[in-house]
Amino acid sequence: MAEEVKNYKGLTEKESMLADALFKAYKDHQALDKKDFDGLLDNDASAYRVQRQLTDLKDQRVGGYKVSLTSERTQKNVFS
């Protein structure tokens, strides 16, 4: 399998295309069709590159908290 060429920010063409599509959907307040992007990203590093590019495109300061609700115990504590 040939390795994809990455742009100057380290994104593959597919990653860059996804970041651009997400940004356009964000600006236009339009939903994307998940099936158009299924299987496009196959690992965490790729997803983080797309997330970083989208953040850069939005040109907004990042802030806030991330709450992990993956465990049943945490979910019960938060929603009880």
FIKOLZA-1660 file (N, C-alpha, C; in steps of 0.1 Angstrom, whole numbers, plus 5000, padded with zeros to 4 digits):
% residues 80
   i   px   py   pz ch aa at
   1 5008 4988 5000  A  M  N
   1 5000 5000 5000  A  M CA
   1 5009 5012 5000  A  M  C
   2 5006 5021 4991  A  A  N
   2 5014 5034 4990  A  A CA
   2 5011 5043 5001  A  A  C
   3 5021 5050 5006  A  E  N
   3 5018 5060 5016  A  E CA
   3 5013 5073 5010  A  E  C
   4 5003 5079 5016  A  E  N
   4 4998 5091 5011  A  E CA
   4 5007 5103 5013  A  E  C
   5 5007 5112 5004  A  V  N
   5 5016 5124 5005  A  V CA
   5 5009 5133 5015  A  V  C
   6 5016 5139 5024  A  K  N
   6 5010 5148 5034  A  K CA
   6 5014 5163 5030  A  K  C
   7 5005 5172 5033  A  N  N
   7 5008 5186 5031  A  N CA
   7 5017 5192 5041  A  N  C
   8 5020 5205 5041  A  Y  N
   8 5029 5211 5049  A  Y CA
   8 5025 5210 5064  A  Y  C
   9 5013 5208 5067  A  K  N
   9 5008 5206 5081  A  K CA
   9 5008 5192 5085  A  K  C
  10 5012 5183 5077  A  G  N
  10 5012 5169 5080  A  G CA
  10 4999 5161 5078  A  G  C
  11 4989 5167 5071  A  L  N
  11 4977 5161 5068  A  L CA
  11 4977 5154 5055  A  L  C
  12 4971 5143 5054  A  T  N
  12 4969 5136 5041  A  T CA
  12 4959 5144 5033  A  T  C
  13 4958 5141 5020  A  E  N
  13 4947 5148 5012  A  E CA
  13 4933 5145 5017  A  E  C
  14 4931 5132 5022  A  K  N
  14 4918 5129 5027  A  K CA
  14 4915 5136 5040  A  K  C
  15 4925 5137 5049  A  E  N
  15 4923 5145 5061  A  E CA
  15 4920 5159 5059  A  E  C
  16 4928 5165 5050  A  S  N
  16 4926 5179 5046  A  S CA
  16 4912 5181 5041  A  S  C
  17 4907 5172 5032  A  M  N
  17 4894 5173 5026  A  M CA
  17 4883 5172 5037  A  M  C
  18 4885 5163 5047  A  L  N
  18 4875 5162 5058  A  L CA
  18 4875 5175 5066  A  L  C
  19 4887 5180 5070  A  A  N
  19 4887 5192 5078  A  A CA
  19 4880 5204 5070  A  A  C
  20 4882 5205 5057  A  D  N
  20 4876 5215 5050  A  D CA
  20 4861 5213 5049  A  D  C
  21 4856 5201 5048  A  A  N
  21 4842 5198 5047  A  A CA
  21 4836 5201 5061  A  A  C
  22 4842 5198 5072  A  L  N
  22 4837 5201 5085  A  L CA
  22 4836 5216 5087  A  L  C
  23 4846 5223 5083  A  F  N
  23 4846 5237 5084  A  F CA
  23 4835 5244 5076  A  F  C
  24 4833 5239 5064  A  K  N
  24 4823 5245 5056  A  K CA
  24 4809 5242 5062  A  K  C
  25 4807 5230 5067  A  A  N
  25 4795 5226 5074  A  A CA
  25 4792 5235 5086  A  A  C
  26 4803 5238 5094  A  Y  N
  26 4802 5246 5105  A  Y CA
  26 4798 5261 5101  A  Y  C
  27 4805 5266 5091  A  K  N
  27 4802 5280 5087  A  K CA
  27 4788 5281 5081  A  K  C
  28 4783 5271 5074  A  D  N
  28 4770 5272 5067  A  D CA
  28 4759 5266 5075  A  D  C
  29 4762 5261 5087  A  H  N
  29 4752 5255 5096  A  H CA
  29 4745 5244 5089  A  H  C
  30 4752 5235 5082  A  Q  N
  30 4747 5224 5075  A  Q CA
  30 4753 5211 5080  A  Q  C
  31 4744 5201 5081  A  A  N
  31 4749 5188 5086  A  A CA
  31 4756 5181 5075  A  A  C
  32 4765 5172 5078  A  L  N
  32 4772 5163 5069  A  L CA
  32 4765 5150 5069  A  L  C
  33 4766 5142 5058  A  D  N
  33 4761 5129 5058  A  D CA
  33 4772 5119 5062  A  D  C
  34 4771 5113 5073  A  K  N
  34 4781 5104 5079  A  K CA
  34 4786 5094 5069  A  K  C
  35 4777 5088 5061  A  K  N
  35 4782 5078 5051  A  K CA
  35 4792 5083 5041  A  K  C
  36 4792 5096 5039  A  D  N
  36 4802 5102 5029  A  D CA
  36 4816 5101 5035  A  D  C
  37 4817 5099 5048  A  F  N
  37 4830 5100 5054  A  F CA
  37 4834 5087 5062  A  F  C
  38 4825 5077 5062  A  D  N
  38 4828 5065 5069  A  D CA
  38 4841 5059 5064  A  D  C
  39 4849 5055 5073  A  G  N
  39 4862 5048 5070  A  G CA
  39 4873 5057 5066  A  G  C
  40 4871 5070 5065  A  L  N
  40 4881 5080 5060  A  L CA
  40 4893 5081 5070  A  L  C
  41 4890 5080 5083  A  L  N
  41 4900 5081 5093  A  L CA
  41 4901 5067 5099  A  L  C
  42 4913 5062 5100  A  D  N
  42 4915 5049 5106  A  D CA
  42 4923 5048 5118  A  D  C
  43 4927 5059 5124  A  N  N
  43 4935 5059 5137  A  N CA
  43 4933 5072 5144  A  N  C
  44 4937 5072 5157  A  D  N
  44 4936 5084 5165  A  D CA
  44 4944 5096 5160  A  D  C
  45 4957 5093 5155  A  A  N
  45 4966 5103 5151  A  A CA
  45 4960 5111 5139  A  A  C
  46 4953 5104 5130  A  S  N
  46 4947 5110 5119  A  S CA
  46 4935 5119 5123  A  S  C
  47 4927 5114 5133  A  A  N
  47 4916 5122 5138  A  A CA
  47 4921 5135 5145  A  A  C
  48 4932 5133 5152  A  Y  N
  48 4937 5145 5159  A  Y CA
  48 4943 5155 5149  A  Y  C
  49 4948 5151 5138  A  R  N
  49 4953 5160 5128  A  R CA
  49 4941 5168 5122  A  R  C
  50 4930 5161 5119  A  V  N
  50 4918 5168 5114  A  V CA
  50 4913 5177 5124  A  V  C
  51 4912 5173 5137  A  Q  N
  51 4907 5182 5147  A  Q CA
  51 4916 5195 5148  A  Q  C
  52 4929 5193 5148  A  R  N
  52 4938 5205 5149  A  R CA
  52 4936 5214 5137  A  R  C
  53 4934 5209 5125  A  Q  N
  53 4932 5217 5113  A  Q CA
  53 4919 5224 5114  A  Q  C
  54 4908 5217 5118  A  L  N
  54 4895 5224 5120  A  L CA
  54 4896 5235 5130  A  L  C
  55 4903 5233 5141  A  T  N
  55 4905 5244 5151  A  T CA
  55 4912 5256 5145  A  T  C
  56 4922 5253 5137  A  D  N
  56 4930 5264 5130  A  D CA
  56 4921 5271 5121  A  D  C
  57 4913 5264 5113  A  L  N
  57 4904 5271 5103  A  L CA
  57 4893 5279 5110  A  L  C
  58 4888 5275 5122  A  K  N
  58 4878 5283 5129  A  K CA
  58 4885 5295 5135  A  K  C
  59 4898 5295 5137  A  D  N
  59 4905 5307 5142  A  D CA
  59 4898 5312 5155  A  D  C
  60 4895 5303 5164  A  Q  N
  60 4890 5306 5177  A  Q CA
  60 4898 5300 5188  A  Q  C
  61 4899 5307 5199  A  R  N
  61 4906 5301 5211  A  R CA
  61 4899 5289 5216  A  R  C
  62 4907 5279 5219  A  V  N
  62 4901 5267 5224  A  V CA
  62 4901 5267 5239  A  V  C
  63 4890 5263 5245  A  G  N
  63 4889 5263 5260  A  G CA
  63 4877 5255 5264  A  G  C
  64 4877 5252 5277  A  G  N
  64 4866 5244 5282  A  G CA
  64 4871 5231 5289  A  G  C
  65 4862 5223 5292  A  Y  N
  65 4864 5210 5299  A  Y CA
  65 4859 5199 5291  A  Y  C
  66 4866 5188 5292  A  K  N
  66 4862 5175 5286  A  K CA
  66 4857 5166 5297  A  K  C
  67 4845 5161 5296  A  V  N
  67 4840 5151 5306  A  V CA
  67 4839 5138 5300  A  V  C
  68 4845 5128 5305  A  S  N
  68 4845 5114 5300  A  S CA
  68 4833 5107 5306  A  S  C
  69 4823 5103 5298  A  L  N
  69 4812 5096 5303  A  L CA
  69 4811 5082 5298  A  L  C
  70 4823 5076 5297  A  T  N
  70 4823 5062 5291  A  T CA
  70 4820 5051 5301  A  T  C
  71 4822 5053 5313  A  S  N
  71 4820 5043 5323  A  S CA
  71 4805 5044 5329  A  S  C
  72 4799 5033 5332  A  E  N
  72 4786 5033 5337  A  E CA
  72 4786 5040 5351  A  E  C
  73 4796 5038 5359  A  R  N
  73 4797 5045 5372  A  R CA
  73 4797 5060 5370  A  R  C
  74 4805 5065 5361  A  T  N
  74 4805 5080 5359  A  T CA
  74 4792 5085 5354  A  T  C
  75 4786 5078 5345  A  Q  N
  75 4773 5082 5340  A  Q CA
  75 4762 5083 5351  A  Q  C
  76 4763 5073 5360  A  K  N
  76 4753 5073 5372  A  K CA
  76 4756 5085 5381  A  K  C
  77 4768 5088 5383  A  N  N
  77 4772 5099 5392  A  N CA
  77 4767 5113 5386  A  N  C
  78 4769 5114 5373  A  V  N
  78 4765 5127 5366  A  V CA
  78 4750 5128 5364  A  V  C
  79 4744 5117 5361  A  F  N
  79 4730 5118 5357  A  F CA
  79 4720 5114 5368  A  F  C
  80 4725 5112 5380  A  S  N
  80 4716 5107 5391  A  S CA
  80 4712 5119 5400  A  S  C
% end
